[in-house]
């Protein structure tokens, strides 16, 4: 029996070492982007609260285009990198290309070249995550 105990302790220590975690602060998610004037955020709980702001007013100001950037800051729980919520951006009338899936801290930018309204949504949460970009000349 003593020989069995001597075998169990080293084997148990090997399993414990193999099941460790990285507490160095490293992460596979990109760092949070610095906020910009033409950002539209997906905040924590966006699948319920929606985009912020829901209506974004911008202007071409005589220029050829204006850039809009969406930032996925949505997560659930307390560990942002481990539990980020996936979203995407899709134009309701194909006025710009879809974003593809966006994980934690991911961004998506479009350049809008004409005045008008650009309606969009998240296909994962279409009833709550809808928005409009209003571009003035």
N, CA, C and O of each residue as an XYZ file, in Angstrom:
548
protein
N       0.818     -1.188      0.000
C       0.000      0.000      0.000
C       0.867      1.260      0.000
O       0.537      2.240     -0.668
N       1.976      1.238      0.748
C       2.873      2.383      0.806
C       3.460      2.665     -0.576
O       3.650      3.824     -0.945
N       3.749      1.610     -1.341
C       4.300      1.791     -2.677
C       3.288      2.452     -3.592
O       3.658      3.255     -4.449
N       2.010      2.123     -3.420
C       0.957      2.737     -4.217
C       0.845      4.226     -3.907
O       0.665      5.042     -4.811
N       0.953      4.579     -2.614
C       0.907      5.999     -2.238
C       2.096      6.755     -2.826
O       1.950      7.898     -3.260
N       3.239      6.144     -2.843
C       4.417      6.799     -3.407
C       4.250      7.049     -4.900
O       4.803      8.014     -5.428
N       3.506      6.205     -5.580
C       3.256      6.373     -7.000
C       2.172      7.422     -7.258
O       2.266      8.186     -8.219
N       1.155      7.464     -6.417
C       0.032      8.369     -6.612
C       0.453      9.828     -6.447
O       0.006     10.677     -7.220
N       1.280     10.139     -5.487
C       1.677     11.534     -5.241
C       2.412     12.128     -6.443
O       2.022     13.206     -6.891
N       3.458     11.488     -6.997
C       4.129     12.080     -8.171
C       3.207     12.203     -9.383
O       3.273     13.190    -10.116
N       2.342     11.196     -9.596
C       1.426     11.258    -10.727
C       0.460     12.423    -10.540
O       0.188     13.152    -11.494
N      -0.056     12.611     -9.343
C      -0.961     13.723     -9.050
C      -0.285     15.065     -9.255
O      -0.909     15.988     -9.778
N       0.956     15.198     -8.864
C       1.689     16.451     -9.068
C       1.889     16.737    -10.545
O       1.836     17.896    -10.956
N       2.113     15.721    -11.346
C       2.262     15.918    -12.792
C       0.972     16.443    -13.399
O       1.002     17.351    -14.230
N      -0.177     15.874    -12.987
C      -1.458     16.359    -13.498
C      -1.714     17.793    -13.054
O      -2.218     18.596    -13.838
N      -1.381     18.125    -11.826
C      -1.596     19.482    -11.327
C      -0.741     20.478    -12.106
O      -1.203     21.575    -12.424
N       0.490     20.108    -12.412
C       1.362     21.007    -13.181
C       0.842     21.188    -14.595
O       0.928     22.282    -15.153
N       0.304     20.126    -15.180
C      -0.202     20.205    -16.548
C      -1.471     21.030    -16.641
O      -1.780     21.557    -17.710
N      -2.212     21.156    -15.552
C      -3.479     21.876    -15.558
C      -3.322     23.295    -15.031
O      -4.292     23.871    -14.540
N      -2.152     23.865    -15.117
C      -1.914     25.219    -14.633
C      -2.554     26.248    -15.527
O      -3.227     25.902    -16.498
N      -2.351     27.511    -15.208
C      -2.897     28.584    -16.016
C      -1.854     29.667    -16.175
O      -0.888     29.735    -15.415
N      -2.053     30.494    -17.146
C      -1.120     31.571    -17.452
C      -1.563     32.818    -16.720
O      -2.590     33.412    -17.048
N      -0.784     33.214    -15.728
C      -1.126     34.427    -14.993
C      -0.143     35.552    -15.303
O       0.046     36.456    -14.490
N       0.476     35.496    -16.467
C       1.454     36.513    -16.845
C       0.797     37.734    -17.478
O       1.465     38.727    -17.765
N      -0.509     37.657    -17.695
C      -1.201     38.775    -18.320
C      -1.234     38.677    -19.828
O      -1.769     39.567    -20.488
N      -0.676     37.615    -20.391
C      -0.708     37.491    -21.843
C      -2.108     37.094    -22.282
O      -2.870     36.504    -21.516
N      -2.433     37.420    -23.507
C      -3.775     37.163    -24.008
C      -3.728     37.002    -25.508
O      -2.861     37.564    -26.177
N      -4.664     36.230    -26.037
C      -4.737     36.081    -27.484
C      -5.577     37.194    -28.103
O      -5.515     37.405    -29.314
N      -6.362     37.911    -27.298
C      -7.185     39.001    -27.818
C      -6.316     40.240    -28.010
O      -5.392     40.470    -27.230
N      -6.598     41.042    -29.039
C      -5.830     42.271    -29.224
C      -6.117     43.242    -28.081
O      -7.154     43.135    -27.426
N      -5.215     44.181    -27.835
C      -5.463     45.154    -26.768
C      -6.649     46.049    -27.125
O      -6.954     46.222    -28.305
N      -7.322     46.620    -26.120
C      -8.452     47.502    -26.410
C      -8.000     48.703    -27.239
O      -6.982     49.321    -26.930
N      -8.755     49.040    -28.297
C      -8.381     50.199    -29.109
C      -8.709     51.508    -28.387
O      -9.638     51.573    -27.581
N      -7.946     52.525    -28.684
C      -8.215     53.848    -28.155
C      -9.485     54.378    -28.806
O      -9.683     54.225    -30.011
N     -10.340     54.997    -28.011
C     -11.604     55.525    -28.534
C     -11.344     56.604    -29.575
O     -10.411     57.396    -29.445
N     -12.181     56.624    -30.612
C     -12.093     57.625    -31.673
C     -13.457     58.291    -31.842
O     -14.478     57.747    -31.421
N     -13.464     59.468    -32.458
C     -14.684     60.275    -32.585
C     -15.800     59.555    -33.335
O     -16.968     59.712    -32.979
N     -15.481     58.783    -34.345
C     -16.519     58.142    -35.147
C     -16.721     56.668    -34.798
O     -17.106     55.870    -35.651
N     -16.458     56.312    -33.535
C     -16.675     54.944    -33.082
C     -18.143     54.678    -32.786
O     -18.881     55.557    -32.341
N     -18.541     53.446    -33.047
C     -19.809     52.900    -32.578
C     -19.416     51.684    -31.754
O     -18.756     50.775    -32.258
N     -19.816     51.665    -30.494
C     -19.395     50.609    -29.586
C     -20.438     49.526    -29.422
O     -21.642     49.761    -29.520
N     -19.930     48.332    -29.169
C     -20.738     47.216    -28.717
C     -20.303     47.008    -27.270
O     -19.335     46.293    -27.010
N     -21.015     47.632    -26.325
C     -20.597     47.575    -24.931
C     -20.954     46.234    -24.291
O     -21.616     45.398    -24.907
N     -20.517     46.044    -23.069
C     -20.900     44.850    -22.328
C     -22.421     44.750    -22.295
O     -23.107     45.708    -21.942
N     -22.935     43.593    -22.663
C     -24.383     43.400    -22.706
C     -25.031     43.919    -23.970
O     -26.244     44.130    -23.996
N     -24.255     44.131    -25.018
C     -24.788     44.701    -26.268
C     -25.896     43.857    -26.872
O     -26.775     44.391    -27.549
N     -25.875     42.555    -26.642
C     -26.927     41.719    -27.197
C     -28.290     42.078    -26.615
O     -29.319     41.692    -27.170
N     -28.309     42.814    -25.499
C     -29.556     43.295    -24.900
C     -29.726     44.793    -25.142
O     -30.802     45.245    -25.531
N     -28.655     45.562    -24.911
C     -28.751     47.034    -24.990
C     -28.543     47.591    -26.391
O     -29.001     48.696    -26.683
N     -27.863     46.852    -27.264
C     -27.643     47.316    -28.629
C     -26.377     48.134    -28.791
O     -25.559     48.243    -27.878
N     -26.238     48.708    -29.983
C     -25.075     49.538    -30.318
C     -25.159     50.867    -29.570
O     -26.248     51.352    -29.262
N     -23.996     51.448    -29.282
C     -23.964     52.766    -28.658
C     -23.043     53.666    -29.464
O     -21.845     53.391    -29.541
N     -23.550     54.718    -30.059
C     -24.957     55.112    -30.083
C     -25.739     54.309    -31.125
O     -25.162     53.720    -32.039
N     -27.040     54.298    -30.969
C     -27.904     53.600    -31.929
C     -27.984     54.380    -33.244
O     -28.083     53.793    -34.321
N     -27.941     55.695    -33.141
C     -27.899     56.564    -34.323
C     -26.613     57.385    -34.236
O     -26.391     58.113    -33.268
N     -25.785     57.258    -35.246
C     -24.520     57.988    -35.294
C     -24.630     59.041    -36.378
O     -24.851     58.715    -37.544
N     -24.475     60.309    -36.000
C     -24.514     61.423    -36.948
C     -23.094     61.852    -37.273
O     -22.315     62.197    -36.384
N     -22.770     61.826    -38.557
C     -21.448     62.247    -39.031
C     -21.647     63.119    -40.257
O     -22.754     63.220    -40.785
N     -20.560     63.752    -40.711
C     -20.635     64.617    -41.883
C     -19.436     64.395    -42.780
O     -18.325     64.138    -42.316
N     -19.685     64.500    -44.079
C     -18.584     64.449    -45.037
C     -17.735     65.717    -44.956
O     -16.552     65.695    -45.295
N     -18.332     66.813    -44.510
C     -17.622     68.098    -44.392
C     -16.877     68.471    -45.661
O     -15.763     68.991    -45.597
N     -17.478     68.212    -46.812
C     -16.858     68.553    -48.085
C     -15.801     67.562    -48.537
O     -15.223     67.725    -49.612
N     -15.539     66.539    -47.736
C     -14.539     65.543    -48.100
C     -15.137     64.440    -48.953
O     -16.344     64.407    -49.196
N     -14.277     63.538    -49.405
C     -14.718     62.445    -50.269
C     -15.399     61.329    -49.484
O     -16.241     60.613    -50.026
N     -15.037     61.175    -48.201
C     -15.612     60.089    -47.411
C     -15.465     60.388    -45.920
O     -14.746     61.300    -45.511
N     -16.163     59.598    -45.139
C     -16.032     59.633    -43.680
C     -15.915     58.186    -43.217
O     -16.634     57.314    -43.705
N     -15.014     57.932    -42.279
C     -14.805     56.581    -41.766
C     -15.588     56.372    -40.476
O     -15.645     57.247    -39.612
N     -16.185     55.201    -40.371
C     -16.908     54.771    -39.177
C     -16.249     53.492    -38.687
O     -15.947     52.598    -39.477
N     -16.028     53.409    -37.376
C     -15.403     52.211    -36.812
C     -16.287     51.639    -35.702
O     -16.687     52.348    -34.779
N     -16.582     50.344    -35.812
C     -17.267     49.628    -34.749
C     -16.215     48.943    -33.891
O     -15.218     48.437    -34.406
N     -16.440     48.926    -32.570
C     -15.520     48.288    -31.637
C     -16.308     47.314    -30.758
O     -17.270     47.706    -30.098
N     -15.896     46.050    -30.754
C     -16.561     45.058    -29.916
C     -15.940     45.065    -28.521
O     -14.876     44.486    -28.302
N     -16.610     45.721    -27.588
C     -16.182     45.771    -26.186
C     -17.113     44.921    -25.322
O     -17.188     45.110    -24.108
N     -17.815     43.993    -25.952
C     -18.816     43.191    -25.248
C     -18.190     41.945    -24.637
O     -17.451     41.220    -25.305
N     -18.482     41.706    -23.395
C     -18.059     40.493    -22.719
C     -19.067     40.177    -21.625
O     -19.845     41.032    -21.200
N     -19.032     38.941    -21.187
C     -19.873     38.538    -20.072
C     -18.964     37.959    -19.000
O     -17.906     37.413    -19.311
N     -19.356     38.071    -17.778
C     -18.518     37.590    -16.685
C     -17.467     38.614    -16.320
O     -17.666     39.813    -16.515
N     -16.340     38.145    -15.787
C     -15.301     39.054    -15.319
C     -14.013     38.975    -16.117
O     -13.166     39.860    -15.999
N     -13.842     37.939    -16.927
C     -12.610     37.783    -17.702
C     -12.890     38.134    -19.153
O     -13.393     37.304    -19.910
N     -12.565     39.367    -19.543
C     -12.881     39.859    -20.882
C     -12.370     38.946    -21.982
O     -13.112     38.603    -22.903
N     -11.115     38.553    -21.892
C     -10.507     37.789    -22.975
C     -11.087     36.389    -23.111
O     -11.110     35.836    -24.210
N     -11.551     35.816    -22.021
C     -12.059     34.450    -22.072
C     -13.529     34.387    -22.466
O     -13.993     33.349    -22.937
N     -14.265     35.469    -22.284
C     -15.716     35.381    -22.477
C     -16.261     36.480    -23.376
O     -17.393     36.924    -23.184
N     -15.487     36.925    -24.347
C     -16.005     37.962    -25.239
C     -17.156     37.410    -26.062
O     -17.182     36.225    -26.395
N     -18.107     38.276    -26.386
C     -19.292     37.883    -27.140
C     -19.067     38.240    -28.611
O     -18.626     39.346    -28.926
N     -19.366     37.315    -29.494
C     -19.162     37.512    -30.928
C     -20.326     38.311    -31.512
O     -21.491     38.025    -31.236
N     -19.990     39.314    -32.321
C     -20.972     40.118    -33.042
C     -20.487     40.292    -34.484
O     -19.366     39.913    -34.823
N     -21.340     40.866    -35.317
C     -20.931     41.250    -36.668
C     -21.742     42.465    -37.100
O     -22.719     42.840    -36.451
N     -21.321     43.071    -38.204
C     -21.982     44.258    -38.743
C     -22.399     43.931    -40.169
O     -21.570     43.546    -40.993
N     -23.700     44.088    -40.460
C     -24.215     43.807    -41.793
C     -25.126     44.956    -42.215
O     -26.045     45.331    -41.487
N     -24.864     45.503    -43.381
C     -25.700     46.567    -43.935
C     -27.063     45.992    -44.299
O     -27.152     44.915    -44.889
N     -28.128     46.716    -43.944
C     -29.482     46.250    -44.271
C     -29.738     46.232    -45.772
O     -30.530     45.422    -46.255
N     -29.072     47.120    -46.521
C     -29.327     47.221    -47.963
C     -28.037     47.134    -48.792
O     -27.959     47.674    -49.896
N     -27.036     46.449    -48.244
C     -25.769     46.190    -48.948
C     -25.025     47.444    -49.378
O     -24.345     47.429    -50.403
N     -25.139     48.530    -48.617
C     -24.405     49.753    -48.955
C     -22.931     49.669    -48.565
O     -22.118     50.473    -49.023
N     -22.585     48.694    -47.718
C     -21.179     48.431    -47.394
C     -21.031     46.942    -47.101
O     -22.011     46.257    -46.808
N     -19.805     46.454    -47.182
C     -19.523     45.026    -46.990
C     -19.720     44.611    -45.540
O     -19.507     45.417    -44.635
N     -20.126     43.359    -45.304
C     -20.270     42.870    -43.927
C     -18.917     42.691    -43.255
O     -17.891     42.521    -43.913
N     -18.944     42.733    -41.954
C     -17.702     42.689    -41.185
C     -17.105     41.305    -41.014
O     -15.886     41.188    -40.885
N     -17.898     40.268    -41.007
C     -17.413     38.977    -40.535
C     -17.535     38.972    -39.011
O     -17.926     39.977    -38.417
N     -17.205     37.862    -38.386
C     -17.352     37.747    -36.936
C     -16.302     38.572    -36.211
O     -15.127     38.570    -36.579
N     -16.740     39.274    -35.177
C     -15.857     40.136    -34.395
C     -15.804     39.640    -32.959
O     -16.824     39.592    -32.271
N     -14.618     39.275    -32.514
C     -14.415     38.854    -31.131
C     -14.028     40.041    -30.263
O     -14.203     41.196    -30.652
N     -13.507     39.746    -29.095
C     -13.136     40.775    -28.135
C     -12.129     41.779    -28.650
O     -11.072     41.400    -29.156
N     -12.445     43.052    -28.527
C     -11.619     44.184    -28.943
C     -11.437     44.294    -30.455
O     -10.699     45.164    -30.918
N     -12.085     43.443    -31.224
C     -11.985     43.551    -32.680
C     -12.671     44.822    -33.159
O     -13.625     45.300    -32.546
N     -12.170     45.356    -34.258
C     -12.760     46.549    -34.860
C     -13.098     46.274    -36.312
O     -12.543     45.375    -36.943
N     -14.018     47.068    -36.822
C     -14.382     47.009    -38.236
C     -14.626     48.445    -38.690
O     -15.365     49.186    -38.041
N     -14.006     48.838    -39.802
C     -14.108     50.206    -40.293
C     -14.620     50.213    -41.725
O     -14.205     49.404    -42.556
N     -15.531     51.143    -41.996
C     -16.005     51.370    -43.360
C     -15.832     52.844    -43.692
O     -15.867     53.697    -42.806
N     -15.645     53.136    -44.968
C     -15.611     54.509    -45.461
C     -16.894     54.751    -46.245
O     -17.177     54.059    -47.223
N     -17.651     55.721    -45.812
C     -18.912     56.056    -46.469
C     -18.688     57.293    -47.329
O     -18.120     58.282    -46.867
N     -19.137     57.234    -48.589
C     -18.802     58.281    -49.557
C     -19.979     59.143    -49.984
O     -19.801     60.089    -50.751
N     -21.170     58.837    -49.506
C     -22.352     59.597    -49.927
C     -23.203     59.951    -48.720
O     -23.279     59.193    -47.753
N     -23.840     61.108    -48.788
C     -24.770     61.502    -47.734
C     -25.967     60.561    -47.754
O     -26.335     60.035    -48.804
N     -26.570     60.353    -46.597
C     -27.751     59.498    -46.498
C     -27.728     58.684    -45.231
O     -26.852     58.845    -44.381
N     -28.706     57.803    -45.116
C     -28.806     56.931    -43.960
C     -28.320     55.534    -44.307
O     -28.646     54.991    -45.362
N     -27.540     54.968    -43.411
C     -26.983     53.629    -43.553
C     -27.477     52.798    -42.372
O     -26.994     52.959    -41.251
N     -28.429     51.918    -42.621
C     -28.973     51.058    -41.578
C     -28.209     49.742    -41.555
O     -27.840     49.210    -42.602
N     -27.976     49.224    -40.360
C     -27.198     48.000    -40.203
C     -27.692     47.231    -38.979
O     -28.482     47.745    -38.187
N     -27.215     45.990    -38.836
C     -27.592     45.154    -37.702
C     -26.527     44.085    -37.464
O     -25.619     43.905    -38.276
N     -26.652     43.384    -36.350
C     -25.846     42.208    -36.031
C     -26.722     40.994    -36.334
O     -27.836     40.893    -35.819
N     -26.234     40.079    -37.158
C     -27.067     38.925    -37.519
C     -27.259     37.953    -36.357
O     -28.198     37.158    -36.375
N     -26.393     38.001    -35.352
C     -26.546     37.137    -34.183
C     -27.638     37.649    -33.244
O     -28.277     36.862    -32.546
N     -27.850     38.963    -33.227
C     -28.823     39.599    -32.321
C     -29.631     40.639    -33.098
O     -29.597     41.819    -32.747
N     -30.358     40.234    -34.146
C     -30.990     41.192    -35.061
C     -32.131     42.008    -34.461
O     -32.427     43.094    -34.960
N     -32.767     41.527    -33.424
C     -33.895     42.289    -32.873
C     -33.443     43.383    -31.914
O     -34.148     44.377    -31.744
N     -32.293     43.221    -31.289
C     -31.827     44.221    -30.328
C     -30.641     45.039    -30.827
O     -30.436     46.166    -30.375
N     -29.864     44.492    -31.747
C     -28.680     45.197    -32.221
C     -28.907     45.707    -33.645
O     -28.548     45.065    -34.632
N     -29.519     46.890    -33.704
C     -29.785     47.591    -34.952
C     -29.286     49.015    -34.792
O     -29.330     49.571    -33.694
N     -28.816     49.603    -35.869
C     -28.344     50.976    -35.794
C     -28.452     51.692    -37.120
O     -28.730     51.091    -38.158
N     -28.226     52.994    -37.060
C     -28.260     53.842    -38.254
C     -27.105     54.832    -38.180
O     -26.821     55.416    -37.134
N     -26.455     54.999    -39.317
C     -25.442     56.055    -39.463
C     -26.071     57.084    -40.386
O     -26.460     56.765    -41.510
N     -26.170     58.316    -39.913
C     -26.702     59.401    -40.724
C     -25.515     60.246    -41.182
O     -24.831     60.868    -40.369
N     -25.279     60.259    -42.500
C     -24.174     61.019    -43.070
C     -24.729     62.281    -43.728
O     -25.520     62.211    -44.669
N     -24.300     63.438    -43.215
C     -24.675     64.725    -43.790
C     -23.616     65.118    -44.836
O     -22.476     64.659    -44.776
N     -24.009     65.973    -45.792
C     -23.023     66.361    -46.834
C     -21.813     67.101    -46.267
O     -20.915     67.482    -47.017
